[in-house]
Amino acid sequence: FQLMQAKVADMYVAMQSARAYVYAVAKACDAGQTTRFDAAGAILLASENAFRAAGEAVQALGGAGYTKDWPVERFLRDAKLLDIGAGTNEIRRMLIGRELIGC
């Protein structure tokens, strides 16, 4: 039971950290102070945290996590789409690295 509590706590922290980063970037964007790598970083963090959390949820349910009886199978599919939609996370990493290094 404690292992499941720890997994749920980790999922919560991952989602809240991604949410805070997205909100900070959105606030900077509203103020005209955002950068391309901030936006890419927010998407990267949110998509990876969502996929990791959905994967943990599927694993917690075992084989049932892959069935349509539980919504986590859809969460995992949706989270993977965040990774590949509107550019892959690898492209986002390249953009961030290029902007930070200046190449």
MMTF fields as JSON, N, C-alpha, C and O atoms, coordinates in Angstrom:
{
  "mmtfVersion": "1.0.0",
  "mmtfProducer": "UNKNOWN",
  "numBonds": 411,
  "numAtoms": 412,
  "numGroups": 103,
  "numChains": 1,
  "numModels": 1,
  "chainsPerModel": [1],
  "groupsPerChain": [103],
  "chainIdList": ["A"],
  "bondAtomList": [4, 2, 8, 6, 12, 10, 16, 14, 20, 18, 24, 22, 28, 26, 32, 30, 36, 34, 40, 38, 44, 42, 48, 46, 52, 50, 56, 54, 60, 58, 64, 62, 68, 66, 72, 70, 76, 74, 80, 78, 84, 82, 88, 86, 92, 90, 96, 94, 100, 98, 104, 102, 108, 106, 112, 110, 116, 114, 120, 118, 124, 122, 128, 126, 132, 130, 136, 134, 140, 138, 144, 142, 148, 146, 152, 150, 156, 154, 160, 158, 164, 162, 168, 166, 172, 170, 176, 174, 180, 178, 184, 182, 188, 186, 192, 190, 196, 194, 200, 198, 204, 202, 208, 206, 212, 210, 216, 214, 220, 218, 224, 222, 228, 226, 232, 230, 236, 234, 240, 238, 244, 242, 248, 246, 252, 250, 256, 254, 260, 258, 264, 262, 268, 266, 272, 270, 276, 274, 280, 278, 284, 282, 288, 286, 292, 290, 296, 294, 300, 298, 304, 302, 308, 306, 312, 310, 316, 314, 320, 318, 324, 322, 328, 326, 332, 330, 336, 334, 340, 338, 344, 342, 348, 346, 352, 350, 356, 354, 360, 358, 364, 362, 368, 366, 372, 370, 376, 374, 380, 378, 384, 382, 388, 386, 392, 390, 396, 394, 400, 398, 404, 402, 408, 406],
  "bondOrderList": [1, 1, 1, 1, 1, 1, 1, 1, 1, 1, 1, 1, 1, 1, 1, 1, 1, 1, 1, 1, 1, 1, 1, 1, 1, 1, 1, 1, 1, 1, 1, 1, 1, 1, 1, 1, 1, 1, 1, 1, 1, 1, 1, 1, 1, 1, 1, 1, 1, 1, 1, 1, 1, 1, 1, 1, 1, 1, 1, 1, 1, 1, 1, 1, 1, 1, 1, 1, 1, 1, 1, 1, 1, 1, 1, 1, 1, 1, 1, 1, 1, 1, 1, 1, 1, 1, 1, 1, 1, 1, 1, 1, 1, 1, 1, 1, 1, 1, 1, 1, 1, 1],
  "groupList": [{"groupName": "PHE", "atomNameList": ["N", "CA", "C", "O"], "elementList": ["N", "C", "C", "O"], "formalChargeList": [0, 0, 0, 0], "bondAtomList": [1, 0, 2, 1, 3, 2], "bondOrderList": [1, 1, 2], "singleLetterCode": "F", "chemCompType": "L-PEPTIDE LINKING"}, {"groupName": "GLN", "atomNameList": ["N", "CA", "C", "O"], "elementList": ["N", "C", "C", "O"], "formalChargeList": [0, 0, 0, 0], "bondAtomList": [1, 0, 2, 1, 3, 2], "bondOrderList": [1, 1, 2], "singleLetterCode": "Q", "chemCompType": "L-PEPTIDE LINKING"}, {"groupName": "LEU", "atomNameList": ["N", "CA", "C", "O"], "elementList": ["N", "C", "C", "O"], "formalChargeList": [0, 0, 0, 0], "bondAtomList": [1, 0, 2, 1, 3, 2], "bondOrderList": [1, 1, 2], "singleLetterCode": "L", "chemCompType": "L-PEPTIDE LINKING"}, {"groupName": "MET", "atomNameList": ["N", "CA", "C", "O"], "elementList": ["N", "C", "C", "O"], "formalChargeList": [0, 0, 0, 0], "bondAtomList": [1, 0, 2, 1, 3, 2], "bondOrderList": [1, 1, 2], "singleLetterCode": "M", "chemCompType": "L-PEPTIDE LINKING"}, {"groupName": "ALA", "atomNameList": ["N", "CA", "C", "O"], "elementList": ["N", "C", "C", "O"], "formalChargeList": [0, 0, 0, 0], "bondAtomList": [1, 0, 2, 1, 3, 2], "bondOrderList": [1, 1, 2], "singleLetterCode": "A", "chemCompType": "L-PEPTIDE LINKING"}, {"groupName": "LYS", "atomNameList": ["N", "CA", "C", "O"], "elementList": ["N", "C", "C", "O"], "formalChargeList": [0, 0, 0, 0], "bondAtomList": [1, 0, 2, 1, 3, 2], "bondOrderList": [1, 1, 2], "singleLetterCode": "K", "chemCompType": "L-PEPTIDE LINKING"}, {"groupName": "VAL", "atomNameList": ["N", "CA", "C", "O"], "elementList": ["N", "C", "C", "O"], "formalChargeList": [0, 0, 0, 0], "bondAtomList": [1, 0, 2, 1, 3, 2], "bondOrderList": [1, 1, 2], "singleLetterCode": "V", "chemCompType": "L-PEPTIDE LINKING"}, {"groupName": "ASP", "atomNameList": ["N", "CA", "C", "O"], "elementList": ["N", "C", "C", "O"], "formalChargeList": [0, 0, 0, 0], "bondAtomList": [1, 0, 2, 1, 3, 2], "bondOrderList": [1, 1, 2], "singleLetterCode": "D", "chemCompType": "L-PEPTIDE LINKING"}, {"groupName": "TYR", "atomNameList": ["N", "CA", "C", "O"], "elementList": ["N", "C", "C", "O"], "formalChargeList": [0, 0, 0, 0], "bondAtomList": [1, 0, 2, 1, 3, 2], "bondOrderList": [1, 1, 2], "singleLetterCode": "Y", "chemCompType": "L-PEPTIDE LINKING"}, {"groupName": "SER", "atomNameList": ["N", "CA", "C", "O"], "elementList": ["N", "C", "C", "O"], "formalChargeList": [0, 0, 0, 0], "bondAtomList": [1, 0, 2, 1, 3, 2], "bondOrderList": [1, 1, 2], "singleLetterCode": "S", "chemCompType": "L-PEPTIDE LINKING"}, {"groupName": "ARG", "atomNameList": ["N", "CA", "C", "O"], "elementList": ["N", "C", "C", "O"], "formalChargeList": [0, 0, 0, 0], "bondAtomList": [1, 0, 2, 1, 3, 2], "bondOrderList": [1, 1, 2], "singleLetterCode": "R", "chemCompType": "L-PEPTIDE LINKING"}, {"groupName": "CYS", "atomNameList": ["N", "CA", "C", "O"], "elementList": ["N", "C", "C", "O"], "formalChargeList": [0, 0, 0, 0], "bondAtomList": [1, 0, 2, 1, 3, 2], "bondOrderList": [1, 1, 2], "singleLetterCode": "C", "chemCompType": "L-PEPTIDE LINKING"}, {"groupName": "GLY", "atomNameList": ["N", "CA", "C", "O"], "elementList": ["N", "C", "C", "O"], "formalChargeList": [0, 0, 0, 0], "bondAtomList": [1, 0, 2, 1, 3, 2], "bondOrderList": [1, 1, 2], "singleLetterCode": "G", "chemCompType": "PEPTIDE LINKING"}, {"groupName": "THR", "atomNameList": ["N", "CA", "C", "O"], "elementList": ["N", "C", "C", "O"], "formalChargeList": [0, 0, 0, 0], "bondAtomList": [1, 0, 2, 1, 3, 2], "bondOrderList": [1, 1, 2], "singleLetterCode": "T", "chemCompType": "L-PEPTIDE LINKING"}, {"groupName": "ILE", "atomNameList": ["N", "CA", "C", "O"], "elementList": ["N", "C", "C", "O"], "formalChargeList": [0, 0, 0, 0], "bondAtomList": [1, 0, 2, 1, 3, 2], "bondOrderList": [1, 1, 2], "singleLetterCode": "I", "chemCompType": "L-PEPTIDE LINKING"}, {"groupName": "GLU", "atomNameList": ["N", "CA", "C", "O"], "elementList": ["N", "C", "C", "O"], "formalChargeList": [0, 0, 0, 0], "bondAtomList": [1, 0, 2, 1, 3, 2], "bondOrderList": [1, 1, 2], "singleLetterCode": "E", "chemCompType": "L-PEPTIDE LINKING"}, {"groupName": "ASN", "atomNameList": ["N", "CA", "C", "O"], "elementList": ["N", "C", "C", "O"], "formalChargeList": [0, 0, 0, 0], "bondAtomList": [1, 0, 2, 1, 3, 2], "bondOrderList": [1, 1, 2], "singleLetterCode": "N", "chemCompType": "L-PEPTIDE LINKING"}, {"groupName": "TRP", "atomNameList": ["N", "CA", "C", "O"], "elementList": ["N", "C", "C", "O"], "formalChargeList": [0, 0, 0, 0], "bondAtomList": [1, 0, 2, 1, 3, 2], "bondOrderList": [1, 1, 2], "singleLetterCode": "W", "chemCompType": "L-PEPTIDE LINKING"}, {"groupName": "PRO", "atomNameList": ["N", "CA", "C", "O"], "elementList": ["N", "C", "C", "O"], "formalChargeList": [0, 0, 0, 0], "bondAtomList": [1, 0, 2, 1, 3, 2], "bondOrderList": [1, 1, 2], "singleLetterCode": "P", "chemCompType": "L-PEPTIDE LINKING"}],
  "groupTypeList": [0, 1, 2, 3, 1, 4, 5, 6, 4, 7, 3, 8, 6, 4, 3, 1, 9, 4, 10, 4, 8, 6, 8, 4, 6, 4, 5, 4, 11, 7, 4, 12, 1, 13, 13, 10, 0, 7, 4, 4, 12, 4, 14, 2, 2, 4, 9, 15, 16, 4, 0, 10, 4, 4, 12, 15, 4, 6, 1, 4, 2, 12, 12, 4, 12, 8, 13, 5, 7, 17, 18, 6, 15, 10, 0, 2, 10, 7, 4, 5, 2, 2, 7, 14, 12, 4, 12, 13, 16, 15, 14, 10, 10, 3, 2, 14, 12, 10, 15, 2, 14, 12, 11],
  "groupIdList": [1, 2, 3, 4, 5, 6, 7, 8, 9, 10, 11, 12, 13, 14, 15, 16, 17, 18, 19, 20, 21, 22, 23, 24, 25, 26, 27, 28, 29, 30, 31, 32, 33, 34, 35, 36, 37, 38, 39, 40, 41, 42, 43, 44, 45, 46, 47, 48, 49, 50, 51, 52, 53, 54, 55, 56, 57, 58, 59, 60, 61, 62, 63, 64, 65, 66, 67, 68, 69, 70, 71, 72, 73, 74, 75, 76, 77, 78, 79, 80, 81, 82, 83, 84, 85, 86, 87, 88, 89, 90, 91, 92, 93, 94, 95, 96, 97, 98, 99, 100, 101, 102, 103],
  "secStructList": [7, 2, 2, 2, 2, 2, 2, 2, 2, 2, 2, 2, 2, 2, 2, 2, 2, 2, 2, 2, 2, 2, 2, 2, 2, 2, 2, 2, 2, 2, 6, 6, 7, 7, 7, 2, 2, 2, 2, 2, 2, 2, 2, 2, 2, 2, 2, 2, 2, 2, 2, 2, 2, 2, 2, 2, 2, 2, 2, 2, 2, 4, 4, 4, 4, 4, 1, 6, 6, 1, 6, 2, 2, 2, 2, 2, 2, 2, 2, 2, 2, 2, 2, 2, 6, 6, 1, 7, 2, 2, 2, 2, 2, 2, 2, 2, 2, 2, 2, 2, 2, 6, 7],
  "xCoordList": [0.818, 0.0, 0.864, 0.545, 1.977, 2.832, 3.487, 3.715, 3.793, 4.391, 3.42, 3.827, 2.143, 1.145, 1.001, 0.842, 1.057, 0.988, 2.156, 1.984, 3.339, 4.52, 4.368, 4.734, 3.828, 3.63, 2.641, 2.874, 1.551, 0.545, 1.14, 0.878, 1.932, 2.582, 3.528, 3.555, 4.299, 5.21, 4.443, 4.861, 3.321, 2.503, 1.975, 1.987, 1.516, 0.981, 2.054, 1.809, 3.23, 4.321, 4.732, 4.987, 4.797, 5.17, 4.153, 4.533, 2.883, 1.858, 1.835, 1.656, 2.012, 2.002, 3.219, 3.112, 4.374, 5.559, 5.389, 5.766, 4.828, 4.575, 3.556, 3.724, 2.518, 1.491, 2.098, 1.8, 2.943, 3.567, 4.447, 4.451, 5.187, 6.055, 5.214, 5.528, 4.156, 3.274, 2.656, 2.617, 2.175, 1.583, 2.617, 2.307, 3.841, 4.892, 5.217, 5.403, 5.285, 5.56, 4.387, 4.593, 3.161, 1.985, 1.965, 1.64, 2.31, 2.36, 3.435, 3.209, 4.6, 5.671, 5.24, 5.565, 4.513, 4.021, 3.047, 3.116, 2.153, 1.215, 1.942, 1.475, 3.092, 3.874, 4.848, 5.59, 4.848, 5.75, 7.194, 8.106, 7.414, 8.764, 9.141, 10.124, 8.406, 8.69, 9.733, 9.945, 10.366, 11.333, 10.871, 10.04, 11.429, 11.056, 11.428, 10.681, 12.568, 12.964, 12.159, 12.05, 11.592, 10.692, 9.428, 8.988, 8.852, 7.645, 7.941, 7.168, 9.053, 9.42, 9.69, 9.334, 10.318, 10.606, 9.347, 9.264, 8.37, 7.109, 6.394, 5.872, 6.371, 5.733, 6.491, 5.881, 7.806, 8.642, 8.397, 8.147, 8.468, 8.27, 6.867, 6.702, 5.863, 4.483, 4.227, 3.581, 4.725, 4.461, 5.182, 4.612, 6.422, 7.153, 6.572, 6.476, 6.184, 5.572, 4.224, 3.898, 3.444, 2.14, 2.309, 1.583, 3.26, 3.474, 3.969, 3.537, 4.871, 5.394, 4.28, 4.178, 3.449, 2.359, 1.328, 0.842, 0.994, 0.031, 0.597, -0.13, 1.873, 2.504, 2.485, 2.239, 2.74, 2.68, 1.257, 1.064, 0.272, -1.122, -1.495, -2.166, -1.064, -1.322, -0.643, -1.245, 0.6, 1.339, 0.679, 0.652, 0.151, -0.503, -1.719, -2.038, -2.397, -3.585, -3.252, -4.129, -2.002, -1.609, -2.238, -2.412, -2.578, -3.166, -4.463, -4.787, -5.203, -6.465, -6.231, -7.13, -5.039, -4.733, -4.725, -4.843, -4.588, -4.587, -5.979, -6.16, -6.95, -8.297, -9.085, -8.728, -10.14, -10.988, -11.901, -12.687, -11.794, -12.566, -12.07, -12.804, -10.825, -10.211, -9.784, -9.292, -9.963, -9.601, -8.095, -7.675, -7.275, -5.834, -5.25, -4.223, -5.867, -5.34, -5.457, -4.582, -6.517, -6.679, -5.714, -5.166, -5.503, -4.546, -3.156, -2.438, -2.779, -1.461, -1.373, -0.367, -2.422, -2.434, -2.395, -1.648, -3.198, -3.225, -1.875, -1.416, -1.248, 0.054, 1.111, 1.983, 1.043, 2.005, 1.801, 2.772, 0.574, 0.302, 0.924, 1.367, 0.96, 1.619, 3.101, 3.697, 3.684, 5.109, 5.404, 6.45, 4.501, 4.784, 3.997, 4.323, 2.976, 2.171, 2.876, 3.551, 2.728, 3.326, 4.83, 5.384, 5.478, 6.925, 7.235, 6.547, 8.259, 8.606, 9.424, 9.94, 9.526, 10.336, 11.807, 12.522, 12.26, 13.644, 13.849, 14.875, 12.876, 12.947, 12.924, 13.657, 12.094, 12.044, 13.392, 13.851, 14.025, 15.345, 16.369, 17.187, 16.316, 17.239, 17.026, 17.99, 15.769, 15.463, 15.976, 16.59, 15.731, 16.184, 17.706, 18.266, 18.366, 19.825, 20.403, 21.357, 19.832, 20.299, 20.132, 21.031, 18.989, 18.746, 19.68, 20.168, 19.926, 20.773, 22.248, 22.965, 22.695, 24.104, 24.373, 25.468, 23.369, 23.512, 24.027, 24.622, 23.812, 24.264, 23.141, 23.327],
  "yCoordList": [-1.198, 0.0, 1.265, 2.241, 1.24, 2.425, 2.68, 3.832, 1.613, 1.784, 2.522, 3.396, 2.169, 2.849, 4.313, 5.195, 4.567, 5.951, 6.76, 7.905, 6.161, 6.849, 7.124, 8.201, 6.151, 6.348, 7.482, 8.33, 7.49, 8.543, 9.901, 10.9, 9.94, 11.19, 11.677, 12.867, 10.763, 11.139, 11.656, 12.627, 11.012, 11.47, 12.875, 13.733, 13.099, 14.415, 15.496, 16.556, 15.228, 16.207, 16.475, 17.622, 15.431, 15.6, 16.467, 17.351, 16.225, 17.012, 18.455, 19.382, 18.652, 20.016, 20.813, 22.012, 20.16, 20.879, 21.275, 22.379, 20.386, 20.717, 21.851, 22.771, 21.781, 22.831, 24.183, 25.194, 24.207, 25.458, 26.035, 27.245, 25.178, 25.639, 26.196, 27.252, 25.486, 25.95, 27.3, 28.205, 27.443, 28.718, 29.839, 30.962, 29.548, 30.571, 31.023, 32.213, 30.072, 30.419, 31.198, 32.149, 30.802, 31.526, 32.962, 33.892, 33.139, 34.488, 35.325, 36.494, 34.727, 35.438, 35.785, 36.857, 34.878, 35.118, 36.298, 37.159, 36.334, 37.456, 38.785, 39.827, 38.736, 39.952, 40.242, 41.223, 39.387, 39.572, 39.233, 39.746, 38.375, 38.056, 36.593, 36.136, 35.87, 34.443, 34.206, 35.039, 33.067, 32.663, 31.353, 30.638, 31.058, 29.807, 28.608, 27.631, 28.668, 27.489, 27.337, 26.228, 28.427, 28.283, 27.532, 26.624, 27.91, 27.226, 25.762, 24.882, 25.5, 24.115, 23.334, 22.159, 23.977, 23.308, 22.953, 21.879, 23.84, 23.561, 22.38, 21.509, 22.352, 21.234, 19.943, 18.901, 20.004, 18.828, 18.257, 17.061, 19.101, 18.633, 18.071, 16.999, 18.786, 18.334, 17.011, 16.126, 16.865, 15.628, 14.443, 13.356, 14.635, 13.523, 13.158, 11.976, 14.147, 13.852, 13.162, 12.247, 13.589, 12.959, 11.506, 10.635, 11.236, 9.863, 8.982, 7.838, 9.516, 8.744, 8.437, 7.309, 9.424, 9.228, 8.243, 7.387, 8.359, 7.426, 6.011, 5.051, 5.877, 4.558, 3.942, 2.745, 4.747, 4.253, 3.831, 2.835, 4.578, 4.226, 2.905, 2.071, 2.713, 1.444, 0.31, -0.741, 0.517, -0.528, -0.86, -2.022, 0.142, -0.09, -0.993, -1.765, -0.897, -1.723, -3.074, -3.927, -3.276, -4.537, -4.676, -3.687, -5.9, -6.167, -5.417, -5.068, -5.169, -4.437, -3.003, -2.38, -2.482, -1.121, -0.936, 0.187, -2.038, -1.97, -2.126, -1.966, -2.436, -2.651, -1.346, -0.394, -1.319, -0.129, -0.011, 0.93, -0.972, -0.891, 0.233, 0.721, 0.634, 1.686, 2.834, 2.587, 4.068, 5.196, 5.386, 6.161, 4.699, 4.943, 4.493, 5.025, 3.537, 3.125, 4.282, 4.464, 5.052, 6.227, 7.326, 8.026, 7.482, 8.488, 8.213, 9.14, 6.943, 6.587, 6.912, 7.448, 6.59, 6.923, 8.43, 8.923, 9.159, 10.618, 11.233, 12.173, 10.7, 11.224, 10.982, 11.825, 9.85, 9.583, 10.57, 10.991, 10.94, 11.924, 13.277, 13.996, 13.629, 14.873, 14.844, 15.871, 13.656, 13.477, 13.673, 14.216, 13.24, 13.273, 14.336, 14.639, 14.906, 15.914, 17.26, 17.63, 17.984, 19.324, 19.297, 20.201, 18.279, 18.124, 17.156, 17.132, 16.364, 15.369, 16.003, 17.113, 15.272, 15.766, 15.89, 16.731, 15.064, 15.188, 16.523, 17.178, 16.919, 18.215, 19.339, 20.319, 19.2, 20.219, 20.331, 21.433, 19.188, 19.206, 19.907, 20.692, 19.618, 20.273, 21.784, 22.549, 22.212, 23.643, 24.294, 25.361, 23.664, 24.215, 24.305, 25.34, 23.228, 23.22, 24.269, 24.961, 24.39, 25.379, 26.797, 27.627, 27.071, 28.41, 28.719, 29.842, 27.736, 27.973, 28.094, 28.919, 27.271, 27.289, 28.415, 28.976, 28.738, 29.832, 29.413, 30.219, 28.178, 27.69, 27.755, 27.388],
  "zCoordList": [0.0, 0.0, 0.0, -0.679, 0.779, 0.808, -0.537, -0.909, -1.272, -2.595, -3.518, -4.283, -3.444, -4.271, -3.844, -4.688, -2.551, -2.081, -2.637, -3.054, -2.639, -3.162, -4.651, -5.121, -5.404, -6.845, -7.106, -7.967, -6.369, -6.538, -6.161, -6.83, -5.103, -4.706, -5.804, -6.118, -6.386, -7.471, -8.684, -9.314, -9.014, -10.137, -9.87, -10.753, -8.656, -8.291, -8.414, -8.991, -7.877, -7.926, -9.371, -9.739, -10.188, -11.597, -12.33, -13.098, -12.103, -12.784, -12.279, -13.069, -10.981, -10.442, -10.902, -11.156, -11.012, -11.491, -12.953, -13.347, -13.752, -15.156, -15.261, -16.061, -14.461, -14.479, -14.1, -14.735, -13.076, -12.649, -13.754, -13.977, -14.441, -15.529, -16.681, -17.231, -17.038, -18.121, -17.757, -18.59, -16.525, -16.107, -16.116, -16.515, -15.681, -15.68, -17.102, -17.353, -18.027, -19.426, -20.018, -20.771, -19.685, -20.187, -19.66, -20.398, -18.389, -17.812, -18.508, -18.819, -18.751, -19.461, -20.88, -21.392, -21.505, -22.867, -22.875, -23.752, -21.907, -21.804, -21.623, -22.082, -20.948, -20.706, -21.841, -21.789, -22.869, -23.997, -23.681, -24.329, -22.692, -22.243, -22.431, -21.847, -23.207, -23.347, -24.428, -25.309, -24.339, -25.353, -25.971, -25.412, -27.134, -27.801, -26.948, -26.895, -26.283, -25.517, -24.233, -23.71, -23.711, -22.569, -22.971, -22.266, -24.098, -24.567, -24.863, -24.483, -25.537, -25.845, -24.568, -24.471, -23.588, -22.318, -21.555, -20.958, -21.567, -20.877, -21.519, -20.822, -22.841, -23.545, -23.282, -23.042, -23.324, -23.088, -21.698, -21.551, -20.683, -19.314, -19.115, -18.532, -19.595, -19.413, -20.117, -19.555, -21.339, -22.077, -21.447, -21.352, -21.017, -20.402, -19.042, -18.712, -18.253, -16.961, -17.129, -16.372, -18.108, -18.349, -18.772, -18.295, -19.662, -20.124, -18.98, -18.839, -18.169, -17.037, -16.036, -15.554, -15.722, -14.767, -15.303, -14.563, -16.575, -17.172, -17.187, -16.934, -17.478, -17.455, -16.069, -15.923, -15.055, -13.674, -13.311, -12.613, -13.777, -13.495, -14.155, -13.546, -15.4, -16.09, -15.34, -15.122, -14.947, -14.238, -12.903, -12.498, -12.223, -10.934, -11.081, -10.177, -12.219, -12.449, -13.064, -13.197, -13.439, -14.061, -15.434, -16.147, -15.804, -17.115, -17.348, -18.483, -16.285, -16.424, -16.893, -17.458, -16.665, -17.079, -18.578, -19.069, -19.318, -20.781, -21.377, -22.584, -20.547, -21.068, -21.06, -20.366, -21.827, -21.892, -20.673, -20.571, -19.745, -18.507, -17.599, -16.739, -17.799, -16.99, -17.907, -19.008, -17.476, -18.349, -18.523, -19.383, -17.728, -17.825, -19.154, -19.576, -19.822, -21.134, -22.126, -22.973, -22.026, -22.884, -22.469, -23.32, -21.169, -20.695, -21.257, -21.634, -21.312, -21.84, -23.33, -23.793, -24.075, -25.511, -25.722, -26.567, -24.956, -25.084, -24.717, -25.367, -23.679, -23.256, -24.324, -24.536, -24.992, -26.067, -27.208, -27.837, -27.481, -28.531, -28.19, -29.085, -26.904, -26.498, -26.849, -27.173, -26.78, -27.077, -28.561, -28.916, -29.422, -30.859, -31.611, -32.759, -30.996, -31.677, -31.711, -30.751, -32.789, -32.959, -32.733, -32.107, -33.233, -33.067, -31.949, -30.929, -32.136, -31.125, -30.006, -30.138, -28.909, -27.8, -28.188, -27.643, -29.12, -29.586, -30.301, -30.121, -31.104, -31.782, -30.746, -30.876, -29.734, -28.681, -27.977, -27.676, -27.714, -27.082, -27.975, -27.496, -29.268, -30.196, -30.187, -30.164, -30.205, -30.196, -28.917, -28.966, -27.784, -26.507, -26.484, -26.125, -26.863, -26.872, -27.793, -27.437, -28.972, -29.946, -29.402, -29.539, -28.79, -28.248, -27.075, -26.95, -26.225, -25.056, -25.416, -24.851, -26.355, -26.748, -27.733, -27.768, -28.529, -29.48, -30.833, -31.548, -31.195, -32.513, -33.516, -34.677]
}
